[in-house]
């Protein structure tokens, strides 16, 4: 029996995690995770949310969530502290 091919995956060091998410409620006002959402995009920093809030947002089918990538950091700025 032939081995199944492994799915294409990136090593952990190559993963880009979002720094923030943009949340909207396309159907109109909605409350979830202690926050109010409507048709206007609301940007939330993931560092400001706890695991329960993230899970509540992700599991709500009435919300639209888009990941926002972390800004690129110049190597020189990273070593100079800003």
Protein Blocks (a to p, Z undefined) as FASTA:
>chain_A
ZZddddddddfklpccdfbdcdddfkbpcdeehiacdfbdcdddfklpcfklmmmmmmmm
kbccdddddddddfklmmnoZZ
